[in-house]
């Protein structure tokens, strides 16, 4: 069961439809910051978590709201 605050990484399969917020890069770096439209995404169950395309980097995503 997925709960608010659970964290996922690029390429994981989404287990819960909802809104996810950028929560840091996998490599531990902090720059460059994602563009505003990349910081929060809506994802449906079964979709894959994307990278931050503007930075071409894998990242973590945190569930902030279930849909």
Phi and psi in radians as a Rosetta constraint file:
Dihedral C 1 N 2 CA 2 C 2 CIRCULARHARMONIC -1.560 0.35
Dihedral N 2 CA 2 C 2 N 3 CIRCULARHARMONIC 2.346 0.35
Dihedral C 2 N 3 CA 3 C 3 CIRCULARHARMONIC -2.137 0.35
Dihedral N 3 CA 3 C 3 N 4 CIRCULARHARMONIC 2.767 0.35
Dihedral C 3 N 4 CA 4 C 4 CIRCULARHARMONIC -0.949 0.35
Dihedral N 4 CA 4 C 4 N 5 CIRCULARHARMONIC 2.300 0.35
Dihedral C 4 N 5 CA 5 C 5 CIRCULARHARMONIC 1.748 0.35
Dihedral N 5 CA 5 C 5 N 6 CIRCULARHARMONIC -0.249 0.35
Dihedral C 5 N 6 CA 6 C 6 CIRCULARHARMONIC -1.090 0.35
Dihedral N 6 CA 6 C 6 N 7 CIRCULARHARMONIC 2.579 0.35
Dihedral C 6 N 7 CA 7 C 7 CIRCULARHARMONIC -2.026 0.35
Dihedral N 7 CA 7 C 7 N 8 CIRCULARHARMONIC 2.471 0.35
Dihedral C 7 N 8 CA 8 C 8 CIRCULARHARMONIC -2.365 0.35
Dihedral N 8 CA 8 C 8 N 9 CIRCULARHARMONIC 2.863 0.35
Dihedral C 8 N 9 CA 9 C 9 CIRCULARHARMONIC -2.152 0.35
Dihedral N 9 CA 9 C 9 N 10 CIRCULARHARMONIC 2.847 0.35
Dihedral C 9 N 10 CA 10 C 10 CIRCULARHARMONIC -0.845 0.35
Dihedral N 10 CA 10 C 10 N 11 CIRCULARHARMONIC 2.340 0.35
Dihedral C 10 N 11 CA 11 C 11 CIRCULARHARMONIC 1.491 0.35
Dihedral N 11 CA 11 C 11 N 12 CIRCULARHARMONIC -0.186 0.35
Dihedral C 11 N 12 CA 12 C 12 CIRCULARHARMONIC -1.131 0.35
Dihedral N 12 CA 12 C 12 N 13 CIRCULARHARMONIC 2.690 0.35
Dihedral C 12 N 13 CA 13 C 13 CIRCULARHARMONIC -1.565 0.35
Dihedral N 13 CA 13 C 13 N 14 CIRCULARHARMONIC 2.287 0.35
Dihedral C 13 N 14 CA 14 C 14 CIRCULARHARMONIC -1.183 0.35
Dihedral N 14 CA 14 C 14 N 15 CIRCULARHARMONIC 2.196 0.35
Dihedral C 14 N 15 CA 15 C 15 CIRCULARHARMONIC -1.757 0.35
Dihedral N 15 CA 15 C 15 N 16 CIRCULARHARMONIC -0.143 0.35
Dihedral C 15 N 16 CA 16 C 16 CIRCULARHARMONIC -2.562 0.35
Dihedral N 16 CA 16 C 16 N 17 CIRCULARHARMONIC 2.124 0.35
Dihedral C 16 N 17 CA 17 C 17 CIRCULARHARMONIC -1.089 0.35
Dihedral N 17 CA 17 C 17 N 18 CIRCULARHARMONIC 2.312 0.35
Dihedral C 17 N 18 CA 18 C 18 CIRCULARHARMONIC 3.051 0.35
Dihedral N 18 CA 18 C 18 N 19 CIRCULARHARMONIC -2.888 0.35
Dihedral C 18 N 19 CA 19 C 19 CIRCULARHARMONIC -1.902 0.35
Dihedral N 19 CA 19 C 19 N 20 CIRCULARHARMONIC 2.307 0.35
Dihedral C 19 N 20 CA 20 C 20 CIRCULARHARMONIC -2.149 0.35
Dihedral N 20 CA 20 C 20 N 21 CIRCULARHARMONIC 2.499 0.35
Dihedral C 20 N 21 CA 21 C 21 CIRCULARHARMONIC -2.006 0.35
Dihedral N 21 CA 21 C 21 N 22 CIRCULARHARMONIC 2.440 0.35
Dihedral C 21 N 22 CA 22 C 22 CIRCULARHARMONIC -0.920 0.35
Dihedral N 22 CA 22 C 22 N 23 CIRCULARHARMONIC 2.348 0.35
Dihedral C 22 N 23 CA 23 C 23 CIRCULARHARMONIC -2.378 0.35
Dihedral N 23 CA 23 C 23 N 24 CIRCULARHARMONIC 0.568 0.35
Dihedral C 23 N 24 CA 24 C 24 CIRCULARHARMONIC 1.919 0.35
Dihedral N 24 CA 24 C 24 N 25 CIRCULARHARMONIC 2.771 0.35
Dihedral C 24 N 25 CA 25 C 25 CIRCULARHARMONIC -1.510 0.35
Dihedral N 25 CA 25 C 25 N 26 CIRCULARHARMONIC 2.589 0.35
Dihedral C 25 N 26 CA 26 C 26 CIRCULARHARMONIC -1.089 0.35
Dihedral N 26 CA 26 C 26 N 27 CIRCULARHARMONIC -0.561 0.35
Dihedral C 26 N 27 CA 27 C 27 CIRCULARHARMONIC -1.432 0.35
Dihedral N 27 CA 27 C 27 N 28 CIRCULARHARMONIC 0.030 0.35
Dihedral C 27 N 28 CA 28 C 28 CIRCULARHARMONIC 1.473 0.35
Dihedral N 28 CA 28 C 28 N 29 CIRCULARHARMONIC -0.092 0.35
Dihedral C 28 N 29 CA 29 C 29 CIRCULARHARMONIC -1.290 0.35
Dihedral N 29 CA 29 C 29 N 30 CIRCULARHARMONIC 2.868 0.35
Dihedral C 29 N 30 CA 30 C 30 CIRCULARHARMONIC -2.058 0.35
Dihedral N 30 CA 30 C 30 N 31 CIRCULARHARMONIC -0.131 0.35
Dihedral C 30 N 31 CA 31 C 31 CIRCULARHARMONIC -2.217 0.35
Dihedral N 31 CA 31 C 31 N 32 CIRCULARHARMONIC 2.657 0.35
Dihedral C 31 N 32 CA 32 C 32 CIRCULARHARMONIC -1.348 0.35
Dihedral N 32 CA 32 C 32 N 33 CIRCULARHARMONIC 2.701 0.35
Dihedral C 32 N 33 CA 33 C 33 CIRCULARHARMONIC -1.202 0.35
Dihedral N 33 CA 33 C 33 N 34 CIRCULARHARMONIC 2.531 0.35
Dihedral C 33 N 34 CA 34 C 34 CIRCULARHARMONIC -1.124 0.35
Dihedral N 34 CA 34 C 34 N 35 CIRCULARHARMONIC 2.657 0.35
Dihedral C 34 N 35 CA 35 C 35 CIRCULARHARMONIC -1.104 0.35
Dihedral N 35 CA 35 C 35 N 36 CIRCULARHARMONIC 2.749 0.35
Dihedral C 35 N 36 CA 36 C 36 CIRCULARHARMONIC -0.938 0.35
Dihedral N 36 CA 36 C 36 N 37 CIRCULARHARMONIC -0.737 0.35
Dihedral C 36 N 37 CA 37 C 37 CIRCULARHARMONIC -1.280 0.35
Dihedral N 37 CA 37 C 37 N 38 CIRCULARHARMONIC -0.168 0.35
Dihedral C 37 N 38 CA 38 C 38 CIRCULARHARMONIC -1.697 0.35
Dihedral N 38 CA 38 C 38 N 39 CIRCULARHARMONIC -0.165 0.35
Dihedral C 38 N 39 CA 39 C 39 CIRCULARHARMONIC -1.337 0.35
Dihedral N 39 CA 39 C 39 N 40 CIRCULARHARMONIC -0.395 0.35
Dihedral C 39 N 40 CA 40 C 40 CIRCULARHARMONIC -2.449 0.35
Dihedral N 40 CA 40 C 40 N 41 CIRCULARHARMONIC 2.274 0.35
Dihedral C 40 N 41 CA 41 C 41 CIRCULARHARMONIC -2.313 0.35
Dihedral N 41 CA 41 C 41 N 42 CIRCULARHARMONIC 2.648 0.35
Dihedral C 41 N 42 CA 42 C 42 CIRCULARHARMONIC -1.712 0.35
Dihedral N 42 CA 42 C 42 N 43 CIRCULARHARMONIC 2.313 0.35
Dihedral C 42 N 43 CA 43 C 43 CIRCULARHARMONIC -2.352 0.35
Dihedral N 43 CA 43 C 43 N 44 CIRCULARHARMONIC 2.476 0.35
Dihedral C 43 N 44 CA 44 C 44 CIRCULARHARMONIC -1.752 0.35
Dihedral N 44 CA 44 C 44 N 45 CIRCULARHARMONIC 2.651 0.35
Dihedral C 44 N 45 CA 45 C 45 CIRCULARHARMONIC -0.918 0.35
Dihedral N 45 CA 45 C 45 N 46 CIRCULARHARMONIC 2.320 0.35
Dihedral C 45 N 46 CA 46 C 46 CIRCULARHARMONIC 1.691 0.35
Dihedral N 46 CA 46 C 46 N 47 CIRCULARHARMONIC -0.333 0.35
Dihedral C 46 N 47 CA 47 C 47 CIRCULARHARMONIC -1.334 0.35
Dihedral N 47 CA 47 C 47 N 48 CIRCULARHARMONIC 2.823 0.35
Dihedral C 47 N 48 CA 48 C 48 CIRCULARHARMONIC -1.689 0.35
Dihedral N 48 CA 48 C 48 N 49 CIRCULARHARMONIC 2.491 0.35
Dihedral C 48 N 49 CA 49 C 49 CIRCULARHARMONIC -1.221 0.35
Dihedral N 49 CA 49 C 49 N 50 CIRCULARHARMONIC 2.270 0.35
Dihedral C 49 N 50 CA 50 C 50 CIRCULARHARMONIC -1.505 0.35
Dihedral N 50 CA 50 C 50 N 51 CIRCULARHARMONIC 2.882 0.35
Dihedral C 50 N 51 CA 51 C 51 CIRCULARHARMONIC -1.408 0.35
Dihedral N 51 CA 51 C 51 N 52 CIRCULARHARMONIC 3.066 0.35
Dihedral C 51 N 52 CA 52 C 52 CIRCULARHARMONIC -1.481 0.35
Dihedral N 52 CA 52 C 52 N 53 CIRCULARHARMONIC 1.843 0.35
Dihedral C 52 N 53 CA 53 C 53 CIRCULARHARMONIC -1.148 0.35
Dihedral N 53 CA 53 C 53 N 54 CIRCULARHARMONIC -0.649 0.35
Dihedral C 53 N 54 CA 54 C 54 CIRCULARHARMONIC -1.126 0.35
Dihedral N 54 CA 54 C 54 N 55 CIRCULARHARMONIC -0.444 0.35
Dihedral C 54 N 55 CA 55 C 55 CIRCULARHARMONIC -1.850 0.35
Dihedral N 55 CA 55 C 55 N 56 CIRCULARHARMONIC -0.165 0.35
Dihedral C 55 N 56 CA 56 C 56 CIRCULARHARMONIC 0.942 0.35
Dihedral N 56 CA 56 C 56 N 57 CIRCULARHARMONIC 0.822 0.35
Dihedral C 56 N 57 CA 57 C 57 CIRCULARHARMONIC -2.321 0.35
Dihedral N 57 CA 57 C 57 N 58 CIRCULARHARMONIC 2.547 0.35
Dihedral C 57 N 58 CA 58 C 58 CIRCULARHARMONIC -1.326 0.35
Dihedral N 58 CA 58 C 58 N 59 CIRCULARHARMONIC 2.654 0.35
Dihedral C 58 N 59 CA 59 C 59 CIRCULARHARMONIC -2.621 0.35
Dihedral N 59 CA 59 C 59 N 60 CIRCULARHARMONIC 3.069 0.35
Dihedral C 59 N 60 CA 60 C 60 CIRCULARHARMONIC -1.746 0.35
Dihedral N 60 CA 60 C 60 N 61 CIRCULARHARMONIC 2.580 0.35
Dihedral C 60 N 61 CA 61 C 61 CIRCULARHARMONIC -2.201 0.35
Dihedral N 61 CA 61 C 61 N 62 CIRCULARHARMONIC 2.441 0.35
Dihedral C 61 N 62 CA 62 C 62 CIRCULARHARMONIC -2.051 0.35
Dihedral N 62 CA 62 C 62 N 63 CIRCULARHARMONIC 2.321 0.35
Dihedral C 62 N 63 CA 63 C 63 CIRCULARHARMONIC -1.224 0.35
Dihedral N 63 CA 63 C 63 N 64 CIRCULARHARMONIC 2.178 0.35
Dihedral C 63 N 64 CA 64 C 64 CIRCULARHARMONIC -1.997 0.35
Dihedral N 64 CA 64 C 64 N 65 CIRCULARHARMONIC -0.360 0.35
Dihedral C 64 N 65 CA 65 C 65 CIRCULARHARMONIC -2.779 0.35
Dihedral N 65 CA 65 C 65 N 66 CIRCULARHARMONIC 2.255 0.35
Dihedral C 65 N 66 CA 66 C 66 CIRCULARHARMONIC -1.427 0.35
Dihedral N 66 CA 66 C 66 N 67 CIRCULARHARMONIC 2.585 0.35
